[in-house]
Amino acid sequence: VLHPGADAPARRWPAERYAAVATALRDAGHRVVVSGGPGEEELCAEVAGRAGLDPADVLAGTLTFDGLSALVARAALLVSGDTGPAHLAFAHGTRSVTLFGPVAPSLWGPPPDRRHTALWHPGPPGDPHAATPDPLLLRITVDEVLGSALAALYRGAAEEAAGHG
C-alpha cells in the first residue's frame, strides 16, 4: 500500500516519486494499491496513472477509517509520509517505510522495531503545516525508499517462510 497524502503539503513527498516506487514494486512482482483520504483522489490517481496501475487499485476517498485500518492490517507493506496510516501500520505490526521531513522521527516516528523504517535526513525542524514540501523530505530519494521497501518485503517473506512472520 502506498499512501501519498498528508493533511499538509509539507509532509507530502512528490507524486512522481511515489509513482516511481510504485512502478518498481509492480515490476518486481508486487501488487500495489494507492490509498488516500477524502480530497486526495486526484493525488492518488496521479500516482497510479504515472505508475501505470489499474484505476481499480486507487482506493482514495473510498475507505472508512475502519476500512483503511483493515487494508493496512492486511498489507505486506505500507509506504507513506508521517501521517495516520503510518501509525496504523505500527499498531497492526504491518511493515512500513515512513518518510519524515519537517518533524524528526524521534518525535512522531515508530519506536525502534525492525518491521518499521523511518527515513529522514537530519536538519533543522521545519513547519509541518507549510504549503510546500519540506526540504528535508525532498532529500529522500526514490532509491532510498525503494531499497527500504524491497528489504522490508524480502525480510517479511523470509520470516513467513521460516514460520516467524
C-alpha positions in Angstrom: 0.0 0.0 0.0 1.3 3.5 -0.9 -0.4 6.4 0.9 1.0 9.6 -0.7 -1.3 12.1 1.0 -1.0 14.1 4.2 -3.0 16.9 5.6 -0.3 19.4 4.8 1.9 19.7 1.7 5.0 20.0 4.0 4.6 16.2 4.7 3.8 15.1 1.1 6.6 13.5 -0.8 6.2 14.3 -4.6 3.7 12.2 -6.6 6.2 11.4 -9.3 8.5 9.8 -6.7 5.7 7.7 -5.2 4.9 6.7 -8.8 8.5 5.6 -9.4 8.4 3.5 -6.3 5.0 2.0 -7.3 6.4 1.2 -10.8 9.5 -0.6 -9.4 7.5 -2.5 -6.9 5.0 -3.6 -9.5 7.8 -4.6 -11.9 9.3 -6.7 -9.0 6.0 -8.6 -8.9 4.3 -6.9 -6.0 0.6 -5.7 -6.2 0.5 -2.0 -5.4 -2.6 -0.2 -4.3 -2.8 3.6 -3.6 -4.8 4.7 -0.6 -5.8 8.2 0.4 -8.4 10.1 2.3 -11.2 12.3 1.2 -9.8 15.1 -1.0 -6.8 13.0 -2.0 -8.4 11.3 -5.0 -6.6 13.5 -7.6 -3.2 12.9 -6.0 -3.7 9.2 -5.8 -5.0 9.0 -9.3 -1.9 10.9 -10.5 0.4 8.4 -8.7 -1.4 5.4 -10.1 -1.6 6.9 -13.6 2.1 7.7 -13.7 2.9 4.2 -12.5 0.5 2.5 -14.9 -1.6 1.0 -12.2 -5.1 -0.2 -12.7 -7.6 2.5 -11.7 -9.3 -0.1 -9.5 -6.2 -0.1 -7.4 -6.8 3.5 -6.3 -8.7 3.5 -3.0 -8.6 7.2 -2.3 -11.7 8.5 -0.7 -13.5 5.1 -0.8 -12.5 3.7 2.6 -13.9 4.4 6.0 -11.4 4.6 8.9 -12.1 1.0 9.7 -11.6 0.1 6.0 -8.3 1.8 5.9 -7.2 0.2 9.1 -8.2 -3.2 7.7 -6.3 -2.5 4.5 -3.1 -1.6 6.3 -3.5 -4.6 8.6 -3.6 -7.0 5.6 -0.9 -5.3 3.7 2.6 -6.7 3.3 4.0 -3.2 3.5 2.9 0.5 3.8 4.9 3.3 2.3 3.7 6.7 3.5 4.7 10.0 4.9 4.4 10.9 8.6 0.6 10.5 8.7 -2.2 8.4 10.2 -1.7 5.3 8.2 1.9 5.1 9.4 0.6 4.9 12.9 -1.9 2.2 11.9 1.0 0.1 10.4 2.8 0.2 13.7 -0.4 -0.6 15.6 -1.1 -3.6 13.4 2.5 -4.8 13.1 2.5 -4.2 9.3 5.9 -3.5 7.9 6.3 0.2 6.9 8.6 2.7 5.4 7.7 6.2 6.7 9.1 9.4 5.2 9.9 12.2 7.6 10.6 15.9 6.7 9.7 18.8 8.9 9.4 16.7 12.1 12.1 14.3 13.2 11.0 10.6 13.6 12.2 10.8 17.2 9.1 12.9 17.9 6.4 11.1 16.0 8.0 8.1 14.4 7.7 4.4 15.3 9.6 3.1 18.3 12.7 1.1 17.2 11.4 -2.1 15.6 12.8 -4.0 12.6 9.4 -4.0 10.9 9.4 -0.2 10.6 11.9 2.0 8.7 11.9 5.7 9.3 13.6 7.7 6.5 14.9 11.1 7.4 17.8 13.4 6.6 18.6 15.3 9.8 18.4 19.1 9.7 16.7 22.0 11.4 13.0 21.4 12.1 10.6 22.7 9.6 7.0 23.8 9.6 4.8 20.7 9.4 1.9 22.8 8.2 3.8 24.6 5.4 2.2 25.0 2.0 5.2 23.3 0.1 7.1 20.0 0.7 9.7 20.3 3.4 13.3 20.5 2.1 14.3 17.6 4.4 11.6 15.5 3.0 12.7 16.3 -0.6 16.2 15.0 0.3 14.8 11.4 0.5 15.4 9.7 -2.8 13.4 7.1 -4.7 16.3 4.7 -4.4 16.3 5.1 -0.6 12.5 4.4 -0.4 12.6 1.6 -2.9 15.6 -0.1 -1.2 13.9 0.1 2.2 10.6 -1.2 0.8 12.2 -4.1 -1.0 14.3 -5.0 2.0 11.2 -5.0 4.2 9.2 -7.1 1.8 12.0 -9.7 1.4 12.6 -9.8 5.2 8.9 -10.4 5.7 8.8 -13.2 3.0 11.8 -14.9 4.6 10.3 -14.7 8.1 7.0 -16.1 6.8 8.8 -19.0 5.1 10.7 -19.7 8.3 7.4 -19.6 10.3 8.2 -16.4 12.1 6.1 -13.9 10.2 
